[in-house]
Amino acid sequence: MNSNDLIIMNFEEVRRRSIKVWKAIPQQMLNWKPDEDALTCAEMIGHLLESEFLYHQILIGRGSSALNNVDNPFENREFTTLDDEISFAKPYREDFLNYIKSLSVHDLENIKIDRSDVGYVRSLGDMLLRIAYHESVHTGQLLDYMRTMGLDRPKIWD
């Protein structure tokens, strides 16, 4: 198994577990949020799907400035149903995973992604791990939302 295979496996495992959490939230609770300043469950799911697309653009353009001219298909999109959102994001996710598959170990180590606008410049490999971590953190937040709502939480540590 090479570096790309491990990175892809991590992204697939993170998403599999995220979807398990997302599907455990009843439709009528998707607009719940713990306080006025928080994202709703639906907004957080939408944020994750959109963020993966935007991160992909950042990686392709090697920095945050790549977002200046991006046509964002997720912008102003209203959440419909979970299945619709996952279906809508699917081709963008496939493009992202295919991008990762196309990378070499040299690329992972030597391409720098300039996010100095938010305080860092990192290698491409480091950025890929950060992107997966971002989704994991928000999935953990949704599990906490579910605990607060008094919902049963899915077993994601299978």
C-alpha positions as CSV (number, residue, x, y, z in Angstrom):
1,M,0.0,0.0,0.0
2,N,1.4,3.4,-1.0
3,S,1.0,6.9,0.5
4,N,-1.9,7.7,-1.9
5,D,-3.7,4.5,-1.0
6,L,-3.5,5.3,2.7
7,I,-4.7,8.9,2.2
8,I,-7.6,7.7,0.1
9,M,-8.5,5.0,2.6
10,N,-8.4,7.7,5.4
11,F,-10.7,10.0,3.4
12,E,-13.1,7.1,2.6
13,E,-13.2,6.0,6.3
14,V,-13.8,9.5,7.5
15,R,-16.7,10.0,5.1
16,R,-18.2,6.6,5.8
17,R,-18.3,7.4,9.5
18,S,-19.6,10.9,8.8
19,I,-22.4,9.6,6.7
20,K,-23.3,7.1,9.4
21,V,-23.6,10.0,11.9
22,W,-25.5,12.2,9.4
23,K,-28.0,9.5,8.6
24,A,-28.7,9.0,12.3
25,I,-30.0,12.6,12.7
26,P,-33.8,12.5,12.1
27,Q,-34.9,14.8,9.2
28,Q,-37.0,16.9,11.6
29,M,-33.8,17.6,13.7
30,L,-31.6,18.7,10.9
31,N,-32.4,22.4,11.6
32,W,-31.5,22.0,15.3
33,K,-28.5,24.0,16.7
34,P,-27.2,24.3,20.2
35,D,-27.3,28.1,20.3
36,E,-28.0,31.1,18.2
37,D,-24.4,31.4,16.9
38,A,-23.9,27.8,15.9
39,L,-24.5,26.0,12.6
40,T,-27.5,23.8,12.3
41,C,-26.9,20.1,11.7
42,A,-27.8,20.6,8.0
43,E,-25.6,23.7,7.7
44,M,-22.7,21.7,9.2
45,I,-23.2,18.9,6.7
46,G,-23.4,21.4,3.9
47,H,-20.3,23.1,5.2
48,L,-18.3,19.8,5.1
49,L,-19.4,19.0,1.5
50,E,-18.7,22.5,0.3
51,S,-15.4,22.7,2.2
52,E,-14.1,19.6,0.5
53,F,-14.8,21.2,-2.9
54,L,-13.1,24.4,-1.8
55,Y,-10.1,22.7,-0.3
56,H,-9.7,20.8,-3.6
57,Q,-9.6,24.1,-5.4
58,I,-7.0,25.4,-3.0
59,L,-4.8,22.4,-3.6
60,I,-5.1,22.6,-7.4
61,G,-4.2,26.3,-7.2
62,R,-1.6,25.7,-4.5
63,G,-3.1,28.3,-2.2
64,S,-6.0,30.2,-0.9
65,S,-5.8,32.8,-3.7
66,A,-7.2,30.0,-6.0
67,L,-10.6,30.7,-4.5
68,N,-10.7,34.2,-6.0
69,N,-12.0,33.0,-9.3
70,V,-13.8,29.8,-8.4
71,D,-17.4,29.1,-9.5
72,N,-18.6,27.5,-6.3
73,P,-21.6,25.2,-7.0
74,F,-22.4,24.9,-3.3
75,E,-22.7,28.7,-2.8
76,N,-26.3,29.7,-1.9
77,R,-27.4,26.1,-2.1
78,E,-30.4,25.3,0.1
79,F,-30.2,22.0,2.0
80,T,-32.9,19.7,0.7
81,T,-32.5,16.1,2.0
82,L,-29.4,14.3,3.1
83,D,-29.4,11.9,0.2
84,D,-29.8,14.8,-2.3
85,E,-26.9,16.6,-0.7
86,I,-24.6,13.6,-0.8
87,S,-25.7,12.9,-4.5
88,F,-25.0,16.5,-5.4
89,A,-21.5,16.4,-3.9
90,K,-20.6,13.0,-5.3
91,P,-19.0,14.1,-8.6
92,Y,-17.0,16.7,-6.8
93,R,-15.8,14.2,-4.3
94,E,-14.9,11.8,-7.1
95,D,-12.8,14.5,-8.7
96,F,-11.1,15.2,-5.4
97,L,-10.3,11.5,-4.8
98,N,-9.0,11.2,-8.4
99,Y,-6.8,14.2,-7.9
100,I,-5.3,12.5,-4.8
101,K,-4.7,9.3,-6.8
102,S,-2.8,11.3,-9.4
103,L,-0.2,12.6,-6.9
104,S,3.3,11.3,-6.5
105,V,5.1,10.9,-3.2
106,H,7.3,13.8,-4.5
107,D,4.2,15.9,-4.9
108,L,3.0,15.1,-1.3
109,E,6.3,16.1,0.2
110,N,7.4,19.0,-2.0
111,I,4.3,20.9,-3.3
112,K,3.6,23.8,-0.9
113,I,0.1,25.1,-0.3
114,D,0.1,28.7,0.7
115,R,-2.6,29.5,3.3
116,S,-0.6,32.4,4.7
117,D,-3.9,34.3,4.7
118,V,-5.0,32.1,7.6
119,G,-1.5,31.7,9.0
120,Y,0.4,28.8,7.4
121,V,2.1,27.3,4.4
122,R,2.1,23.4,4.4
123,S,3.1,20.6,2.2
124,L,0.4,19.0,0.1
125,G,0.5,15.8,2.1
126,D,0.1,17.7,5.3
127,M,-2.9,19.6,3.8
128,L,-4.6,16.4,2.8
129,L,-4.4,15.2,6.4
130,R,-5.8,18.5,7.7
131,I,-8.7,18.3,5.3
132,A,-9.7,14.8,6.6
133,Y,-9.2,16.1,10.2
134,H,-11.5,19.0,9.5
135,E,-14.4,16.6,8.6
136,S,-13.6,14.4,11.6
137,V,-13.8,17.4,14.0
138,H,-17.2,18.5,12.6
139,T,-18.5,14.9,12.8
140,G,-17.5,14.9,16.4
141,Q,-19.4,18.1,16.9
142,L,-22.5,16.5,15.3
143,L,-22.2,13.6,17.8
144,D,-22.2,16.2,20.6
145,Y,-25.2,17.8,19.1
146,M,-27.0,14.5,19.1
147,R,-26.0,13.9,22.7
148,T,-27.4,17.3,23.6
149,M,-30.7,16.6,21.7
150,G,-31.0,13.3,23.6
151,L,-30.7,11.2,20.4
152,D,-29.1,7.8,20.2
153,R,-25.7,8.1,18.6
154,P,-24.4,5.6,16.0
155,K,-21.4,3.3,16.8
156,I,-18.7,4.7,14.5
157,W,-15.8,2.8,16.0
158,D,-16.5,-0.4,14.2
